[in-house]
């Protein structure tokens, strides 16, 4: 039996919000204003990379 683990550094909006201790709505507002952490989209799917979230935290913005 094969075990599938989720060791990807890419996070959903909800997971990224939890990582930054803010609400998913705040993440959406930041995206709308262009002031939040860097993110990537594939179609309508938004993903945040852990390194980008860490860099955002280091700026003191969150």
Secondary structure per residue as TSV (DSSP state, phi and psi in degrees):
chain	resnum	aa	ss	phi	psi
A	1	X	-	360.0	136.4
A	2	X	-	-97.2	133.1
A	3	X	-	-99.7	127.4
A	4	X	-	-101.1	122.6
A	5	X	-	-110.5	153.3
A	6	X	-	-107.3	77.3
A	7	X	-	-98.5	19.8
A	8	X	-	-73.8	144.1
A	9	X	S	-81.1	-3.3
A	10	X	E	-86.1	133.0
A	11	X	E	-122.9	150.2
A	12	X	-	-72.4	171.0
A	13	X	H	-59.0	-42.8
A	14	X	H	-64.0	-43.6
A	15	X	H	-67.4	-41.1
A	16	X	H	-65.1	-38.7
A	17	X	H	-61.9	-43.7
A	18	X	H	-62.3	-39.9
A	19	X	H	-61.7	-37.3
A	20	X	H	-93.1	-3.3
A	21	X	T	61.9	42.2
A	22	X	S	-129.3	173.2
A	23	X	-	-85.5	156.7
A	24	X	H	-58.3	-31.6
A	25	X	H	-62.9	-37.9
A	26	X	H	-63.7	-41.3
A	27	X	H	-59.9	-43.4
A	28	X	H	-62.8	-44.6
A	29	X	H	-61.2	-43.7
A	30	X	H	-61.1	-42.3
A	31	X	H	-61.3	-43.2
A	32	X	H	-61.6	-38.7
A	33	X	H	-87.8	-13.4
A	34	X	T	74.1	24.1
A	35	X	-	-109.1	-7.0
A	36	X	S	-88.9	-167.7
A	37	X	-	-67.9	157.6
A	38	X	-	-62.7	142.5
A	39	X	-	-142.7	164.2
A	40	X	E	-122.7	148.0
A	41	X	E	-124.5	145.2
A	42	X	E	-127.4	104.2
A	43	X	T	66.3	-121.0
A	44	X	T	-101.4	4.3
A	45	X	E	-87.3	125.9
A	46	X	E	-106.9	132.2
A	47	X	E	-135.0	144.4
A	48	X	E	-114.2	137.6
A	49	X	E	-90.8	139.3
A	50	X	H	-55.8	-39.4
A	51	X	H	-62.5	-38.3
A	52	X	H	-68.0	-36.8
A	53	X	H	-67.1	-40.9
A	54	X	H	-63.1	-41.7
A	55	X	H	-63.6	-39.4
A	56	X	H	-63.5	-41.4
A	57	X	H	-63.7	-37.6
A	58	X	H	-67.0	-23.9
A	59	X	T	-77.3	-11.2
A	60	X	T	79.3	15.8
A	61	X	-	-78.9	-26.2
A	62	X	-	-93.8	360.0
